[in-house]
């Protein structure tokens, strides 16, 4: 059985739709805005100001649920901070989880998208960026899209 994309999706980037929706939700959330302002990126700008969230590692695969053809898109939203300790990245990442978990929305021209968290809660790591200890906490996100 061969399944093909509906004509309404022919010129649409599903990854871009999801990216734009995630950025819009994060930038519109008053608590996240207090923590990071509008600093939600897909590439790190030169002279970036901490803290911020980086959306990265987008992967799409086929998915046949919702009684129709679709895709599963996985990506991560990585909270990053340079404050002492990892307190700030936990606050940011926990809010990302609250904003995303259980969203069930239309994502035109797709029919539906169901958003969920796929993470190891509280997992953080550090590195040194420009001589400053930087804290990271990735939040795995999975979006099931019916097209």
Beta strands, then each sheet from edge to edge (+ up, - down):
strand 1: 40-41
strand 2: 52-65
strand 3: 68-81
strand 4: 104-107
strand 5: 110-117
strand 6: 125-129
strand 7: 132-146
sheet 1: 1+ 2+ 3- 7+ 5- 4+
sheet 2: 1+ 2+ 3- 7+ 6-
end
